């Protein structure tokens, strides 16, 4: 494994690997579970992504739209709040 890996163990309800098993071997670990820090869930982008798609009357969702949505979500966490246990907004 790479030095300081980032692990997104997204399977629900049981991630592919539990954060306790990883410990501090990983720089960042995120799961889809709400009982761990760094919960990543696809509802983070709703309804904003679809509102934008509807507003511009797009016929498809492309990579550029997804990158813009991801950057918007990431920008909610202020630089001084950012840490290994807080990489995405908690609200």
N, C-alpha and C positions, 0 to 999 in steps of 0.2 A: 504494500500500500504506500502511496505517496506520503511524504512528510506533510503534516498539518492538513489531512484530507477534509473535504466537506462531504457529508453524507446526508442525502435526502431519502429517508426510509419511509416511503409514502403509503404502503399497504395498510388498509384498515380492516378490522380493528386492531390487528397485530402487525406492527412494522416488521420489515424483513430482518431487522436487527434492533433490539431494544437499546435505548440510550444507556442504560445501566451496564450493558455488555461492552459498549464502546468506551465508556468512561471518558477520560481526557486524551485518548489516543487520536481522536478527531478534533480538528480546530473548531468545526461547527457541525452540529447534527440537528436535523429537523425531521419532524414526522407529521402525519396528518392528524394526530391525536391532540385534543384540546387540553389534556392533562400534562403535557410537556411544553417547555418553552419552544419557540419557533414553530408553532403550528402552521403548516402550509395547507391551505384548503382552496379548492377552486372557487368557492364563493367569495373570495377576496376580490375577484374581478367583476362580480355581478353587483348591481345592474350597470355599472359604469361602462364596461366594454360594450354590452349590447345597446346601451343608450347611444353611444357614439356610432355604432354600426347603423342603427336605425336613423339617427340624425343625418348621416352623410349618404344614406340610401345605398350602402354597400351591398353587393351581392354575395360577397364572401369575406371571411376573416383571414387576413394574410399575416405573414411574419412581422411586417412593420407595425401593424395594429397591436400585435401581441407584445412586441418590444416596448411600444409606447405605454401600454397598460402596465407592464412590469415595472418600467421606470417610474410611472406615477405612483404605484404602490410603494416602491422602494423609497421614494422621496418623502413619504409620510414619516419615516423614522429620521429624526434629526441626527446630524453627524455626532453631536455630543451624547446622544442616547444609544448609538450603535455599539453593540458588543456581540460576543460569540453567542450569547443567550437571547439576543434581541435583534434579529435581522429583518423582521417584517413587522408591520403594525399590529398591535395587540387588540385593536378595536376596529 
